[in-house]
Amino acid sequence: MATARTAKPAAKATAKVAAKPAAGPTKASVLKACADLGVEFIDLQFTDVMGIVKSVTIPVSVFGHVIDGGQWIDGSSIAGFTRIAESDMYLEPDLSTFAVLPWTAGEHTTARVICWVYSPNGDPFAGDPRHVLKRQLDRLEKMGYTYNTGPELEFFLFEQGERGVSSMPHDAAGYFDFSTDLGYEVRKDMVHALKAMGIDVEASHHEVAIGQHEIDFEYGPALATADRATTFKYVLKAVAQDYGLHATFMPKPVEGINGSGMHVHQSFGFVGKKGNAFVDPKDPYGLSKVAKHFIAGQLKHSRGLCGVIAPLVNSYRRLVPGYEAPVYVAWARTNRSALIRIPRIRPEQPNATRVELRCPDPSCNPYLAFAAMLAAGIDGIENELELIEPVEENLYHFTDEDLKRRNIPVLPATLGEAVHEMQKDAVIREALGDHVFEKLTEGQTAEWDAFRKHVTGWERDRYLGIY
C-alpha cells in the first residue's frame, strides 16, 4: 500500500513569474521587467568565502542608481572579507542574474541580482569568490578554451518541529523509490521554483539514503553553473520550509548511511567555435590529450583540493570507504569507487564526453571549488602530465598492500589533514589568491581546533565507565 505523502501547502513557492527580462540584461530592460512584474525590492547578493549567501536589500526605486554606480557596503563582519580599517567596498550588479524570488511574488515582490564585489579603488575585491573563479576562466580563455561544469547536489529533507530540526530524515525510502518517497511532491515544487529562477532542471529523484534526494540542473559555463548551484541551495531551503521541512546540504547528517556529494561533470569547449575539446573518438576512453592532461592535473592535486571541495569537519565523515564516496586517487570508467570517472556516452553523441570528479560535497563554495578544480587541471595541461592507468577494479576491496603496490594515494581523512595538504599545494594557493587562501585556512584551522577539543557523546559512552 502506498504511503501517504505530505500534503501540498498553499505555498507561494510555485508562483509563475518571469525569471529574466525578455529583452536581455540591459538597465532599461531590467527596470522594465521590475515594473511589469510589480517588483518592490531588490536583493543584491554575493557570497562570503565559505559560500554563504549575503544580501543587501534596496527599494526598487534606487535600483537604477545602483546599476550605474554600485552599492557601498561594510565588509568588516563578513567571513573572509576585510578588517575594520579597510572595510569599505561596493557591489556591482550582474544584470544577467536578475530573477524574481518566486515565494515573494504578490507580497513585497522581490528580485535578486548576483553582484561582483569591488574595492574602493575600482579593483576586483580579492575576497570575492566570483572574481576568484573568473580569474581562472580568463586564464583558460587565453589558452583557447572554455570551462563547462554540471554539479549534482544531493541533499536531505528533515522534519522540522517546534523544537527545531528533527534528528531523523523525512522518509524511509531508497534509491529511485516511488511509493514510499514522501518528498515526491516537495521536489516538484522545488523544480517549479528553480524554473521560475531561470534554472532548467533535467531530472529529480530519491537518492540512496533515507530522506536523501537529488535534483539535477542544466550543464553549462562554469560561472553560470556556480551561480545556479548557489541559488539552488537557498531555493530548496525556502520550498522545504513551506512544507514544514528543513533541506540540508550537510555532507553527512546521519551516521551509518550515505552522505551527500556534489559530483561535478566537467568539459572544455573552444573559444569562438562549437565542439568539445575533451573528445577524441580514436581513444579507447574517447578522451583527447587535453582531457588526459586535465585529469592528470586533478589527480596530482586531489589531496590539496580537498580543503576547498570538502571544506568542513563533517565532510570527512562522508569521505570514508563503504558509502559510495571516493577516497582513492584513481580514475576509471565503470568504477564508481574511483575519484574521477568517465561516464559512458552514446556513440552518436561524442560531444557529451565529460570528466566526473566525485569527491566534492555540497557544503563547498561552488565558485572556489570550480576555480581550484580548473587550476589543477590547467597545471596538468601546461606541464603535459602523463595520465596513470585506469583502475576498473572495486577499490573498496583493495588492502593497504594492494594500494601501496599499485601506488594509489588516499584522500585526507580529516579537515586538519586536508588544510595541511592545501597549505603545501602552491597551485591551489595561487588559484584562490593569498587573501582567500589565508581567510579560508584560518577559519578551517579554528574549526578543526574547536572540534579536536570537543568531547563527544561517543567518547563518554565508550570510555567513561571503563577508565
C-alpha positions in Angstrom: 0.0 0.0 0.0 1.4 3.4 -0.9 2.5 5.6 1.9 0.6 8.9 2.2 2.7 11.9 1.1 3.0 15.2 2.8 0.0 17.4 1.7 0.9 20.2 -0.6 0.6 23.5 1.3 -0.8 26.7 -0.1 2.7 27.9 -0.8 3.9 30.8 -2.8 7.0 28.9 -4.0 5.4 27.9 -7.3 4.2 31.3 -8.3 4.8 31.8 -12.0 6.9 34.8 -12.6 9.4 35.8 -15.4 12.9 34.8 -14.4 14.7 37.3 -16.5 13.7 40.4 -18.6 12.8 39.2 -22.1 14.8 41.9 -23.9 18.1 40.9 -22.3 20.3 42.1 -19.5 20.3 45.9 -20.0 19.5 48.6 -17.5 16.3 49.5 -19.4 15.0 46.0 -19.9 15.7 45.0 -16.2 13.9 48.1 -14.9 11.0 47.5 -17.3 10.8 43.9 -16.0 10.7 45.2 -12.5 7.7 47.5 -13.4 5.9 44.7 -15.3 6.3 42.2 -12.5 5.5 44.6 -9.7 8.9 44.2 -8.1 9.2 46.3 -4.9 12.6 45.3 -3.6 16.0 44.1 -5.0 18.3 41.7 -3.1 21.9 42.5 -4.0 23.5 39.1 -3.4 27.1 37.9 -3.1 28.8 35.1 -1.1 31.4 35.0 1.6 34.5 32.8 1.4 32.5 29.8 2.8 29.8 30.2 0.2 27.1 31.6 2.5 24.8 33.9 0.5 24.9 37.5 1.8 22.4 40.2 0.7 21.7 43.9 0.8 18.0 44.8 0.1 17.2 48.0 -1.6 13.9 49.6 -2.8 13.4 49.2 -6.5 13.2 53.0 -6.8 17.0 53.2 -6.3 17.9 50.2 -8.4 18.7 52.3 -11.4 21.3 54.4 -9.4 22.8 51.2 -8.1 23.1 49.8 -11.6 25.0 53.0 -12.6 27.2 53.5 -9.5 27.1 50.4 -7.4 26.1 49.9 -3.7 28.5 50.6 -1.0 28.7 48.0 1.9 30.7 47.5 5.0 32.5 44.1 4.7 34.2 44.1 8.1 32.0 41.5 9.7 31.7 39.2 6.6 33.6 35.9 6.8 36.8 36.2 4.8 36.3 39.8 3.7 38.2 42.6 5.3 39.5 44.2 8.5 37.6 47.1 10.1 40.2 49.6 8.9 39.7 48.6 5.3 36.0 47.6 5.3 34.5 49.8 2.5 33.7 48.1 -0.8 30.9 48.2 -3.3 28.7 45.8 -5.2 28.1 46.0 -8.9 25.0 44.1 -10.1 25.4 41.4 -12.8 22.2 42.0 -14.7 22.3 38.6 -16.4 21.4 37.1 -13.0 18.2 39.1 -12.5 15.4 36.8 -11.2 12.3 37.3 -9.1 12.2 35.2 -5.9 9.0 33.1 -6.5 8.0 32.8 -2.9 7.8 36.6 -2.6 5.5 37.2 -5.7 2.5 39.2 -4.9 3.6 40.1 -1.4 6.5 42.6 -1.3 7.7 41.0 -4.6 11.4 40.9 -4.5 14.0 40.2 -7.2 17.6 39.1 -6.7 20.7 40.1 -8.6 24.1 38.5 -8.0 26.9 41.1 -7.7 30.6 41.5 -8.3 32.4 42.9 -5.3 34.9 45.7 -5.8 37.4 47.6 -3.6 37.1 51.4 -3.3 39.8 52.0 -6.0 37.7 50.0 -8.5 39.8 46.8 -8.5 38.0 43.5 -8.2 38.0 42.6 -4.5 40.5 39.8 -3.7 38.0 38.2 -1.3 35.1 37.9 -3.8 34.8 34.2 -4.7 33.1 35.0 -8.0 36.1 37.0 -9.1 38.4 34.1 -8.0 36.6 31.9 -10.5 36.6 34.5 -13.2 40.4 34.9 -12.9 40.9 31.2 -13.7 38.3 31.3 -16.5 40.1 34.3 -18.1 43.4 32.3 -17.8 41.8 29.4 -19.6 40.3 31.6 -22.3 43.8 32.8 -23.3 44.6 29.1 -23.9 41.7 28.9 -26.3 39.2 27.0 -24.1 36.0 27.5 -22.1 35.1 25.5 -19.0 31.8 23.8 -18.6 30.5 22.2 -15.4 27.5 20.3 -14.2 27.3 19.9 -10.4 24.9 17.3 -8.9 24.0 18.4 -5.4 22.5 15.8 -3.1 20.5 16.9 -0.1 18.4 15.6 2.8 15.0 16.6 4.0 14.3 16.5 7.8 11.2 17.1 9.7 11.0 20.5 11.4 9.0 20.9 14.6 8.6 23.4 17.4 11.9 22.5 18.9 13.8 22.9 15.6 15.1 20.3 13.2 14.3 16.6 14.0 17.2 14.1 14.3 15.6 11.8 11.8 15.1 12.2 8.0 11.7 12.9 6.4 11.2 9.4 4.9 12.5 5.9 4.8 12.6 5.5 1.0 15.6 4.3 -1.0 17.2 4.9 -4.4 14.6 5.8 -7.1 11.7 4.7 -4.8 8.3 6.0 -5.6 5.5 4.8 -3.3 7.4 5.5 -0.1 9.0 8.7 -1.3 7.5 11.4 0.9 9.5 14.1 -0.9 7.9 13.4 -4.3 5.6 16.3 -4.3 8.1 18.5 -2.5 10.6 18.0 -5.2 8.0 19.0 -7.9 7.5 22.4 -6.1 11.3 22.7 -5.9 11.6 22.2 -9.7 8.9 24.8 -10.3 10.7 27.3 -8.1 14.0 26.6 -9.7 12.4 27.1 -13.2 11.0 30.4 -12.0 14.6 31.4 -11.1 15.8 30.6 -14.6 17.3 27.2 -13.7 16.3 24.4 -16.1 16.0 21.1 -14.3 16.8 17.8 -16.1 15.7 15.2 -13.5 14.8 14.7 -9.9 14.7 11.5 -7.8 15.1 10.0 -4.4 18.7 9.1 -3.6 20.2 6.0 -1.8 19.9 7.1 1.8 16.6 7.6 3.7 15.4 11.2 3.4 18.0 11.9 0.7 17.2 13.5 -2.7 18.8 14.8 -5.9 17.7 17.4 -8.4 19.9 17.8 -11.5 20.0 21.0 -13.4 21.4 22.1 -16.8 25.1 21.7 -17.7 26.8 24.9 -18.8 29.5 27.6 -18.4 31.2 27.3 -15.0 30.4 30.8 -13.8 26.7 30.3 -14.6 26.5 26.9 -13.0 28.3 28.2 -9.9 25.6 30.9 -9.7 22.9 28.2 -10.2 24.4 26.0 -7.5 24.5 28.8 -5.0 20.9 29.8 -5.9 19.8 26.1 -5.8 20.6 25.8 -2.1 18.5 28.6 -0.8 15.6 28.0 -3.2 15.3 24.4 -2.0 15.5 25.5 1.6 12.7 28.1 1.0 10.4 25.5 -0.6 11.1 22.9 2.1 10.3 25.4 4.8 6.8 25.8 3.2 6.2 22.1 3.8 7.4 22.3 7.4 10.7 20.6 6.4 14.4 21.5 6.5 16.6 20.9 3.5 20.2 20.4 4.4 23.4 20.2 2.3 25.4 19.0 5.3 27.7 16.3 3.9 27.0 13.5 6.4 24.0 14.4 8.6 23.2 10.7 9.7 25.7 8.1 10.8 25.7 4.7 9.1 24.1 5.8 5.7 25.4 7.5 2.6 26.3 11.2 2.8 25.6 13.9 0.3 28.0 14.6 -2.5 28.3 17.2 -5.3 29.7 15.2 -8.2 30.9 17.7 -10.8 30.9 16.9 -14.5 33.5 18.9 -16.5 34.5 19.5 -20.1 36.2 22.1 -22.2 34.7 24.0 -25.2 36.6 26.1 -27.7 36.7 29.9 -27.7 34.7 31.2 -30.6 33.5 27.9 -32.0 31.5 24.8 -31.2 32.8 21.5 -30.1 34.2 19.6 -27.1 37.9 19.8 -26.6 37.9 16.6 -24.4 36.8 14.4 -27.3 39.0 12.0 -29.3 36.9 9.2 -31.0 40.1 7.2 -31.7 41.0 6.9 -28.0 39.7 3.8 -26.1 38.1 6.2 -23.5 37.1 8.8 -26.1 39.5 11.3 -24.4 41.7 13.9 -26.1 45.3 14.6 -24.9 44.0 17.8 -23.3 41.4 15.8 -21.3 44.0 13.3 -20.2 46.4 16.1 -19.0 43.5 17.8 -17.3 42.6 14.5 -15.4 46.3 14.0 -14.5 46.4 17.5 -13.0 43.3 17.0 -10.9 44.6 13.6 -9.6 48.0 15.2 -8.8 46.4 18.0 -6.8 43.5 16.0 -5.3 44.8 16.0 -1.8 45.4 19.7 -1.9 42.0 20.3 -3.5 40.1 18.7 -0.6 40.2 21.7 1.7 38.3 23.6 -0.9 35.9 21.0 -2.3 35.2 19.3 1.1 35.6 22.2 3.5 34.0 21.1 6.8 34.9 18.8 9.7 31.8 16.9 8.7 33.0 16.5 5.1 35.4 13.7 6.3 32.6 11.7 7.8 31.4 11.3 4.3 34.8 10.5 2.7 35.2 7.0 4.2 35.1 3.7 2.4 31.8 1.8 2.0 29.3 4.6 1.4 29.9 5.3 -2.3 32.1 8.3 -1.6 35.5 8.1 -3.3 38.6 8.2 -1.1 41.2 6.6 -3.5 43.1 8.8 -6.0 42.4 6.9 -9.3 40.3 7.2 -12.4 38.2 4.8 -14.4 35.0 4.4 -16.5 32.7 1.9 -14.7 34.3 2.1 -11.3 32.4 4.4 -9.0 34.9 3.9 -6.2 37.4 5.9 -8.2 37.9 9.6 -7.6 37.4 10.5 -11.3 35.0 8.7 -13.6 34.5 8.9 -17.3 30.7 8.4 -17.9 29.8 6.3 -20.9 28.1 8.1 -23.7 26.2 7.1 -26.8 28.5 6.8 -29.9 26.3 9.3 -31.8 26.8 11.9 -29.0 30.6 12.4 -28.7 30.2 16.0 -27.5 28.7 14.6 -24.3 32.2 13.4 -23.3 33.0 14.7 -19.8 35.1 14.1 -16.7 33.3 13.5 -13.4 35.0 14.5 -10.2 33.2 12.6 -7.4 34.8 13.9 -4.1 33.3 17.4 -3.7 30.4 17.9 -1.4 27.5 20.4 -1.5 28.8 22.4 1.6 31.6 23.8 -0.6 31.6 27.3 -2.2 31.0 26.5 -5.9 33.0 29.5 -7.1 36.1 28.5 -5.2 35.6 24.8 -5.9 35.4 25.3 -9.7 38.4 27.7 -9.6 40.6 25.3 -7.7 39.5 22.3 -9.9 40.2 24.2 -13.0 43.6 25.4 -11.8 44.6 21.8 -11.0 43.5 20.7 -14.5 45.4 23.6 -16.2 48.5 22.6 -14.3 48.2 19.2 -15.9 47.8 20.7 -19.3 50.6 23.2 -19.1 53.1 20.6 -17.7 51.7 17.9 -20.0 51.4 15.5 -17.1 51.1 11.8 -18.0 47.8 10.1 -17.0 48.2 7.0 -14.9 46.5 3.8 -16.0 42.8 3.5 -15.0 41.7 1.2 -12.2 38.5 -0.6 -13.0 38.5 -2.9 -10.0 36.5 -2.1 -6.9 38.9 -0.1 -4.8 37.0 -0.7 -1.7 38.2 -4.3 -1.8 41.8 -3.3 -2.0 44.0 -4.0 1.0 46.6 -1.5 2.2 49.2 -3.6 0.5 47.2 -3.5 -2.8 47.0 0.3 -2.6 50.8 0.6 -1.9 51.7 -1.9 -4.7 49.5 0.0 -7.2 50.8 3.4 -6.0 47.2 4.6 -5.2 47.1 7.5 -2.7 44.2 8.1 -0.3 42.4 11.4 0.3 42.9 13.2 3.6 41.0 11.6 6.5 40.3 14.8 8.4 39.9 18.5 7.9 43.1 19.1 9.7 45.0 16.9 7.2 43.2 18.5 4.3 44.2 22.0 5.4 47.8 20.8 5.8 47.8 19.4 2.3 46.3 22.5 0.9 49.0 24.7 2.5 51.6 22.6 0.7 50.0 23.0 -2.7 51.2 26.1 -4.5 48.8 25.7 -7.4 45.7 25.7 -5.2 47.0 28.6 -3.2 47.7 30.6 -6.3 44.2 29.8 -7.7 42.5 31.1 -4.6 44.8 34.1 -4.2 46.5 34.9 -0.9 43.6 36.7 0.6 41.0 33.9 0.1 43.6 31.2 0.9 44.5 32.8 4.2 41.0 33.5 5.3 39.8 30.1 4.3 42.5 28.2 6.1 42.4 30.4 9.1 38.7 29.7 9.6 39.1 25.9 8.9 42.0 25.7 11.3 39.9 27.3 14.1 37.1 24.9 13.3 39.4 21.9 13.4 40.9 23.1 16.7 37.5 23.5 18.2 36.5 20.0 17.1 39.6 18.4 18.4 38.9 19.9 21.9 35.3 18.7 21.9 34.4 15.6 23.9 31.7 13.7 22.1 28.9 11.5 23.5 30.5 8.6 21.7 33.7 9.0 23.8 31.8 9.3 27.1 29.7 6.2 26.2 32.8 4.2 25.3 35.3 5.3 27.9 33.7 6.9 31.0 32.7 3.6 32.7 35.9 1.8 31.9 38.8 4.0 32.6 
